[in-house]
Amino acid sequence: MGKDKLRRFEENKTFACLYQPEFEEVFGVDYKMKGRWHIDHFGNKKPIVLELGCGRGEYTVALAGKYPDKNFIGVDIKGARLWRGAKTVTAEGIPNAAFVRSRIEFIGSVFGTDEVSEIWITFPDPQIKRDNKRMTSPPFLERYKKFLVDGGIIHLKTDSAFLHNYTLELVRQNNLELIEANDDIYGSGRADDLLSIRTRYESVFLGQGIKITYLSFRLEREAIISEPVWDSDAYDR
Ligand SMILES: C[S@@+](CC[C@H](N)C(=O)[O-])C[C@H]1O[C@@H](n2cnc3c(N)ncnc32)[C@H](O)[C@@H]1O
């Protein structure tokens, strides 16, 4: 492991805004913060918004600055990336942003019923060959239902036409409420103050001339969600 990574891992241990549960603390058991984020971390009752697969946490940090009336938590498994966001939050004293180092598969152990109001998913791997690993697939939506408020909003920003169209079909075929779908936010002029926040991966994809898409929908707790029937071969990325 590189020296820089080791240094980041060491510094990560000092950040009050970064939680790094051990495997034993989330595997089949409730993490100590589950149901306690408002009281024990933020000290207020403002809505909590998650960014899943947040990488360096660009959205989490930027949203926290734009919306002081909400709390933001970025989740990712990579500590060296989370370091960037946690360092900024610590250095700038941003009170309404935090990070969790965890596999998203375990976040049902980290957040309790109704604890989260919205979810952002920013540039996830589209997992073209592995349906069950896709962050908007039925198994993941089932996980989110356990802690997202009923009808809570999920935002997906991606460079992947495959993932965008898969998710759009899933939303339509399962009769979820689609709020918005845009297949080229910059080309269509839709990239406003909120959607033009750029993550590291987004900058790379934009540099390659790839279109950036966005969609948002509501996840009802009662919804029974199944895989969509669609032409997955029509997209190669
Ligand atoms: C393509 S990167 C995007 C990072 C960031 N959102 C951006 O736009 O720059 C995907 C991120 O998801 C994280 N990730 C992928 N699968 C994950 C999982 N199962 N649990 C937690 N994080 C995961 C990776 O570590 C990586 O940082």
The ligand as an SDF file (V2000), in Angstrom:
LIG
                    3D

 27 29  0  0  0  0  0  0  0  0999 V2000
  -17.5400    5.0900  -10.1960 C   0  0  0  0  0  0  0  0  0  0  0  0
  -17.2350    5.5560   -8.5600 S   0  0  0  0  0  0  0  0  0  0  0  0
  -18.1420    7.0690   -8.3760 C   0  0  0  0  0  0  0  0  0  0  0  0
  -17.6670    7.8690   -7.1940 C   0  0  0  0  0  0  0  0  0  0  0  0
  -18.3310    9.2510   -7.0410 C   0  0  0  0  0  0  0  0  0  0  0  0
  -19.7570    9.1350   -6.8180 N   0  0  0  0  0  0  0  0  0  0  0  0
  -18.0660   10.0910   -8.2600 C   0  0  0  0  0  0  0  0  0  0  0  0
  -19.0050   10.3340   -9.0280 O   0  0  0  0  0  0  0  0  0  0  0  0
  -16.9150   10.5190   -8.4290 O   0  0  0  0  0  0  0  0  0  0  0  0
  -18.2500    4.4120   -7.6710 C   0  0  0  0  0  0  0  0  0  0  0  0
  -18.0310    4.4430   -6.1690 C   0  0  0  0  0  0  0  0  0  0  0  0
  -18.9050    3.5280   -5.5650 O   0  0  0  0  0  0  0  0  0  0  0  0
  -18.2120    2.8310   -4.5450 C   0  0  0  0  0  0  0  0  0  0  0  0
  -18.8610    1.5360   -4.4010 N   0  0  0  0  0  0  0  0  0  0  0  0
  -19.0930    0.6340   -5.3710 C   0  0  0  0  0  0  0  0  0  0  0  0
  -19.7470   -0.4270   -4.8870 N   0  0  0  0  0  0  0  0  0  0  0  0
  -19.9450   -0.1820   -3.5580 C   0  0  0  0  0  0  0  0  0  0  0  0
  -20.5780   -0.9070   -2.5080 C   0  0  0  0  0  0  0  0  0  0  0  0
  -21.1310   -2.0630   -2.7260 N   0  0  0  0  0  0  0  0  0  0  0  0
  -20.5810   -0.3430   -1.2930 N   0  0  0  0  0  0  0  0  0  0  0  0
  -20.0000    0.8600   -1.0640 C   0  0  0  0  0  0  0  0  0  0  0  0
  -19.4010    1.6010   -2.0260 N   0  0  0  0  0  0  0  0  0  0  0  0
  -19.3770    1.0730   -3.2460 C   0  0  0  0  0  0  0  0  0  0  0  0
  -16.7820    2.7400   -5.0280 C   0  0  0  0  0  0  0  0  0  0  0  0
  -15.8810    2.5810   -3.9600 O   0  0  0  0  0  0  0  0  0  0  0  0
  -16.6170    4.0640   -5.7680 C   0  0  0  0  0  0  0  0  0  0  0  0
  -16.0720    5.0810   -4.9480 O   0  0  0  0  0  0  0  0  0  0  0  0
  1  2  1  0
  2  3  1  0
  2 10  1  0
  3  4  1  0
  4  5  1  0
  5  6  1  0
  5  7  1  0
  7  8  2  0
  7  9  1  0
 10 11  1  0
 11 12  1  0
 11 26  1  0
 12 13  1  0
 13 14  1  0
 13 24  1  0
 14 15  1  0
 14 23  1  0
 15 16  2  0
 16 17  1  0
 17 18  1  0
 17 23  2  0
 18 19  1  0
 18 20  2  0
 20 21  1  0
 21 22  2  0
 22 23  1  0
 24 25  1  0
 24 26  1  0
 26 27  1  0
M  CHG  2   2   1   9  -1
M  END
$$$$
